[in-house]
Amino acid sequence: EFYMANYRHGATYGSLAYDLDALAREKQLDEAGKLPQKKVRPAQPEVQPVQRRQSAARAAVRPSPVLLLGTVLVVGMVIALMLCYVKLTGISDNVSSIKREISALEEEHVALLTAYERTFDLATVKAAAEAIRGLPEGSIAGIGVTNQRETTIVWDKATGQPVYNAIVWQCRRTAELCEDLKRRGLEERIRSATGLLIDAYFSGSKIRWILDNVPGVRRRAERGEVLFGTVESWLIWKLTGRHVTDYANASRTMLFDIHRLAWDEELCGILGVPTAMLPQPVPNSAVYGTVQPGIPGLESLAGVPVCGAAGDQQSALFGQTCFAPGEAKNTYGTGCFTLMNVGEKPVRSRAGLLTSVAWQVDGKTTYALEGSVFNAGSTIQWLRDELGIISSAPEIDVLAATVPDSGGVVVVPAFTGLGAPYWDMYARGAILGVTRGTGRAHIARAVLSCIAAQVTDLMLAMRQDAGCDIALLRADGGASVSDVLLQMQADLLRIPVDRPEMVETTAFGAAALAGLSCGFWRERGLEQSASTIAR
């Protein structure tokens, strides 16, 4: 737990745990009389003076071989007995010392987590306060919320404190649980209701893990004392006191019936998730509540309605104004997420894609086909942080442009498995085609190429499911600022790739959903606002 939660102490804790186990085993063997003689080695500071004195005595006196052998045996036995005593005493002292150090690490770890929670709350409030600073009082019409989907939080209903760290969407710790669901023949049952495949990606298995592994939480969940939510649900609860989730985020839990727009109680039972802890599903553009008074730093927002919410990818689809069936976008973020509007009826994929709720506005539900790539921008970060090939993310464009191609190098960034259309939880990354002539620039270009290739896989699958060509791909997200990447993408797809002036369309989508709800925009006015930022 120390290692997973605080990587700064990982190496220290690992070595302490290893030493503690080794010393304890050695002590047990010694007490049982089974400790091999060869393992009792004197500490260097004590042995070296004895060895030097013995060597000097032998050189001066030169006794007979028999006498020498007998002397060596006697002295060796005496030294061994003395060192056994010292060793056992040292083991006891070392065990106590290690326990004290681990205890200190525990205390420091708890202090770090507490400080982190305070820092996170303060940083979030500070960012929001800075965003509204200088605006005239009453000028904020509404608040929209967007989030990384699937990331799972379980918190105490009374105190508001999480009962465990958030489990992020990329975490694969529940892969074995998902394999068990497949062995039980539940793939069709889950897919027909939720539009999803069984995978550790989704929230349902993450909730189950927390309930199974955090003492006492399952019983409290059954009594309704702890609550589950994805990040937008958590934020809305913090702001308004209401426990809700929008339809788009709910459709990514593996517990939500996308046809009835309600929690599937049978699936909740199969995964062992009490329905008492689940939030109320609500439309994506509606008033969920108003900001409570007295939130430090956000006092000026008291009474402002929170009236729009969507998961980041659906929000980006909305922000890109993909309002007509057949219109598609790809977000180049940590991962890559290609979504296509399929209209008011869900389309079941035959090519490994997912079906989700895109949004519900004014009582009209829109569905989307989605393909998810787990590692895209994170691969660029890997080049920067782990390999040190670049010093900043924008540098990859400059470096990749120095070579005409990757020189035959291929990167497979399966750091956390492969998403659509392959869905292999156990795949891992690889770099292929490396030769003596391979340089930094070739690897950089191969990384950009692998991102474009993965999106091409998704688009080909989407064309197959939709039964029609996609004439244009709209791009957004942090990595979409790369001209080299988007040119590769257009070349592979043989269609135009349209990048807006403001690539953070996820935030714009959340604002648009809120603006429609509070009357700030009408849909036609929203399209006009979006078109002014497109390029």
N, C-alpha and C positions, 0 to 999 in steps of 0.2 A: 504494500500500500504506500509506503514511503516513496518507493522508486517510481510508481506510476503517477503519484500525485505531485511529486516535487523532484524533477530530474536533477536539480543541483545537488541533492544528497544521494543520488542513485549509486554512484561508485563507492562512496564512503559506507553507506549502509550495506551494500553488497559484500564488501570486503569484511566488514565487522561480523555480518551474519556467518560468512564462511569461516572466519577465525574462531568464532564462538563454537560452531558445530565441531570443528576439527579439534579444538582444545578439549571440549567435553568428551568426545570419543576417545581421545588419548588418555584422559584421566580414568575413564571407565575401564579401558584395557589394562592400565597399570594397576588399578585396584584389584582386578581379577587375576593379575599375574600373567597376563597374556601380551604384554607390551614387548615387541621384539627389541633385542638389545641394540640393533643397528639404528633404531629410531631415537635412541637417547643420545643426543649429540650435545656436548657442552657448548655453552655460549662462548663466542670468540674471545671476549675480553678476559674470561676466566681461564681458557685453555692455553692461549698462546704463551703466557709467562711460564706455565708448568712445562710446556713442551720445550721452551728454550732452556730452562734449567736442566731438564732431563738430558737434552742434547749436549749441553756443556759438561755435565757430570760424566756422561759416557766417553766423551772425547778425552777427559783428563785421567780417569781411573782405568778405563779399558778392562773391565772384569771379564771372566771366562764366559763363553757362550751360555753355559748352563745357568750360571749365576745371573747373567744378564736376562735370560728368558724368565727365570723365576721372579726377578725384581720387576720386570715389566708386567707380568701377570698380577702380582700383588698390588702394584701401584695402580694398574688399570681397574682392578676390582674396587679399590678404595675410592678412586675417582668416580667410578660408575655409581657406587652407593651414595656418595656425597651429591652427585649431580641429580640422582633420582629424587633425593629429598628437596634439592633446590628447584628441580623441575616441577614437582608436585606443588610446592609452595608458590612457585611462579604462576602455575596454571590457575590456582585459586585466585591469586591477585589479579591475573589477566582477565579472568572471567568477570570478576567484580568490576574491574576497570572498563571492560567492554560494555557491561550492562549499564554502568553509569553513563557512558558515552551515548549508547542507544537511547537511554532515557532522556538525555539532553537533546538528542535529535528529535525525539517525539515532541518534547516541549517546544522546541524551535519550530518544528513543522506545524503544530497547532497554532503557534503565534503567527507564522507566515500566512496560513490560510485565513485566520481572522483578519490580519492586515490586508490580505488580498480582497476579501469581501468588502471591507470598508473602502479600499481604494477603488474597487470596481463601481460601487454605488456612487461614490463621490465623482468619479470620472464620467459616469453616465449622466448624472445630474448636471455636472459642469458643462458637458458638451451640449446638452439641451438648452441650458441657460445661455450659453454663448450664441446659440443659433437664434434665439428670440430677443437677444439684447438689442436695444435701440429701436425696436418696433413700437409703434404707437399702441397704447392700451386698447384692447378690444379688436385688434387687427387680425388676430388668428381665428379663423372660422371653424377649423376642425383639425384633428390629428389623425394621421394614418400610420399604421405599424406594418413593417415587413421584417422578415426573419429568415435565417437558414432553417429550412424545414427538417423534420425528423429528430433534430437534437432534443433530448428528453430531459425534463426537469421534474422532480417530485419534491414538494415542499409541505411544510407543516401549516395546516389551515389556520391555526391559532396565532402562531408567531411569525409566519411568513418566511421562515428560514428553510433552505433546502435540506433535505435529510441525507443527501449524497451529492457528490459532484455531478454536474450535467454530463450526460453521455452524448458525445457529438455524433453527427450523422455518419461520419466515416468509420466509427469504431466497429471492429469485427468480433468483439468478445462473445457475441451471441450466435456465432456461426454454427456451433454444434447443436444448439437449440433449434435453429432453422432446419438443419439436416434431419433432426428427429421429427419435425413437423412433416417434412417430405416423406420420410419413411412411413409415416402414419397415413399417407395418401391424401393429404389435405390441400394439395396444390390447386386442384380445380375448385374446391369449396372456397378457398380464399380468393382466388383470382376472379371467380364469377361475381363475387359480392364487392370486392374492393378495387378490382382493376389492376392489382399488383401481383408480382411474383413473390414467393417466399424468399426473403433475404434479410440479413442482419442490418441492412441499410435503414429499414423502417422502424418506427417508434415502438410498435407493439412488443417486440422481443426485448427491447431495451428496458421498457417498464417492467417486464417479467423479471429481468435480471436484478433490478433494484429490489423488487419485492422478495426475491429469493435470497439475496445476499446481504441485505442490510437488516440487522436484527430488529424484530418487532414491527417493521414497517408494514408487512402484509396484514397483520391483525388490525393495525390502525387504519389502513386503507379500506378494509371491509367495514369499519365503523364510520368512514367518511372523515377521518381526522387528518388525512394527508391528501393532497391534490396532485394530479398530473397535468402537465401542459407542455406544448412546444414553446419556443421562446416568445412568440407573440402573445400567447395565452398568459404567460408569466408577466409580461410587461403590462398588458391590459389589466390584469388583476392588481398589480402594484399601483397603477394609476387610478383605477376606478373602483376597485374592490369587487368587481364582477368576474366570475370564473367562466369564461367563454373561449371558444376557438372558432375560426372561420372555416367554411366548408372546404376551402382549398387545402389548408393545413390538416384538417381532420382526415382528408382523403389520402394522406401519406402515413397513416399510422398502422395500416394492416388490420384495423378494427372497425372501419367505417364503411357502411353500405352506400356506395356512390349513386345507387339507383333510388333508394328511399331517403337519402340524405339524413341518415340516423346511425347511431352506434349499433353494430350487430352483436346482440347479446350472446348468441351462440359462439361467435368467434372470441368474444371477450372471455367466455368460459373456457374455451379450448386453450387460450393463452394464459389463463389464470389471472386475468386483470379484472378487479372489482369495478363494476360500472359506477359505484358511488364516488370514485376518484376522478372520473372523466368530466371534462368541461362540456358546457352546453354548446352544440353546433349552431352557428349563426351565419347569415349572409355576409358577403365580403364588403358590402357597402350599406351600412346601417349604423345607427347610434347604439353603441354598446354601453355607454355610461358617460359620465363627465369626470374630469380630473378632480380628485378630492382636494380640499383645502389643506394647507399645512405641510405639503411636501417640500422639504428644505431645498431652496434654489429654484423651485418651480411654482412659487406662490402666485405669480402673475397668470399662470395657466389654470388656476382653480375655476371650475365651471365650464371649461372648454370641452366640447364633446369629442370623445374618441370614436370615430365613425367610419373607419376603413381599415381593413387588414387582409393580407394575403401572404402566402409563402413567397420567397424571393423570386422563384422562377415564374409563377403565375403572375406576380406583380410586374415582372419585366415584360411578359407577354402583353399585359394590359398597357403598360407604359409605352410599348412599341406600337400601340393602337392596332394590334392584330385582332380586329373585331369580326372579320369575315372568315368563314370556314376556308381552310386551305392556306391561310397566312401563317408564316412560321418565323421563329427567331431562335438564335442561339446565344446563350450567355457564356462568355469566356471568363470564368472566375476561377476559384479554387479547383472546381471541376468544370465540365462543360455540360450544359443542359439545353437540349433542343426540344422546343415545344411547338406544336401546330394546333391551331384552333380547328376542331372537328364539328362544331355546331352544338345543337341542343340534345343530341343523342350520343351516348358514349360509343366509341368504336373499339372493338376488341382487336388487339394486335395479333398478327400471325407471325411476326418477325422479331419477337423479343422486346417489344416496347411496352410501356405502361400506359394505363388510362387513368386520368385523374380529373377531378373537378378543377376547371380553370378559374371560374368565379360565378357568383350569383349576384346579379344587379337587377333591381326592380322586379324581383320574382322570376327572372329568366335565368336559367342555369346553362352555362356554357362549359363544354368538356374539352379536354386536350389530350393528344397523344404526346408522350414524352420519352425521350431517350436520355439516359444519364451516364456521363463519363466521370469517374471518381477523381481522376488526377489530370489536371490541365495546368492552370496557373501554379499549382503546388509543385509541378515538375520544374518550372522556372525557379521557384524558391529553392528547390533541392540543388539546382545548379549553383545558386548563389550561396546558400548556407552550409550545405554539406560538402560539395565538391570544390567550392571557391573558384569556379571557372569565370564567374562574373561577380562584380561587386555590388551591382544594383540591377533590379529587374529590367529597366529600360535599356541597359547595356547589351542585352541579348540581341536586340535588333541590329545594333552597330556591328557586333561580332559576327552574327550570322550573314550579314551582307558582304563580308569580306571574302566569302567563297561562293562559287556558283551553285554548289549542291552539297549534300552531306558526305560525299565521298564513299557512298555505300554503307554508311553507319545508320542503323535503325535502333531507335529507343522504344521500348515497351514499358510505359510508366505504371505498371500494375502494383504500385506500392501497397494498396489496400484491396487487391483483387481487381477484377474487370467487371464493369457495369454492362449496360445494354450495348449491343444485343447478345452478348456472350454469357453474362451473369455467372462468372466463375469466382467464388469467394476465396479460393485458395491459390489463384494465379499470383505470381510475383514478378517483379520487374526484371528487365534484361537490357543489355546493350549489345548489339550484334554487329558484325561486319567491321570490327576494329582492326586496323592494320598498323604497320610501323609509320605510315604516313598520316595517320589520323591526328588531328590537332583540336584545340579548344573550339575553333570556329565550326568544325564539322559536327562536333557533339552539340553545340548550341543550335545549329541549323536543324539537326536531327530532332531535337526536342520540339522546336516549332512545327516541324513536319509531322511529328507523331500526334500533336494536338489536332492539326487539320485533318489527319487521316482518321482519327477517331470520330470527329464530327461528320466526316463523309460517310462512315459506316452507319451512323444514326440517320442521316438524310436518305440514304439508299433504302434503309428499312422503312422509313416513314413514307417514301414514295410507294413502296410495295403495299403498305397497309391502306394508304389513302386512295390508291388507284388512279392517281393523277400526278402530273409533274408539278414541282414547286418552282415557280418562276423567279423567286427572289428570296434571299435569306437576309434577315435583319440581325445585325450583330450588336452586342453590348457587353458590358463587364470590363473589369480592369485590364485583362490581357488583350482586349480588342483594340487597344491603342497601337498595337504592333502592326505596322504596314506590311512587313514581310509575312507575318502570319496570315493576315487577311488576303493577301495576294495569292499565297499558297492555297488558301481555302477556295477562292474563286476559280483558280485553275483546276483544282480537283473536281469541283462540282459543276464547272462550266456554266455557271449562272452568276449574275451580279450579287455582290455582298454589300449591303447598305449599312453604313455605320452612322449613327446620329451624332450631332454636334456634342450632345451631352450623353456620354456612354453609360452613366449611372441611371438607367431607365427603371431599375428596380425601385429606387426611392421615388421617382416620378410616378410610377404606377400606384404606389401606396397613397401618395398625395392625391392622385386622380380619383381613386376610389373614395377617399374621404371627401374630396371636393364635390363629387356627384351627390353624396349623401346629404351634405349640409347646404346644397344649393349654390355652391361657388361656381360650379361648371354644369353645363348640360353636355350630353354626349357629343353633339355636333361642335360645340365650342371647345371640347376637349381635343377632338381631332385637329382642329385648327391650331390649338396651342402646341400640340405635338409636332405638327408639320413644320412649324417655324423653327424647330430645333434639328430637323432632319437634314442630312447632307448626302 
